[in-house]
């Protein structure tokens, strides 16, 4: 290796990790832009002022997903137990 190769390898590259937002979005003091916060947008898809049918639908969907996960886990456990 010569001196030029050493100099190229020692150069550092700065990669920006944050995106600058426009000034209009920085003035927003609510928690709506953040996941899992209970601010004005609510958590788990249930927003303040949601209709009852929307809330019931979301609760039913989360319950169904939990039931599916539980059932698939149980079936996989039984399958692995039967194979051993």
Secondary structure, DSSP 8 states (H G I E B T S, - for coil): --HHHHHHHH-------S----HHHHT--SSTTSTT--STT-STT--TT--HHHHHHHHHHHHHHHHHHHHHHHHHHHHHHHH-
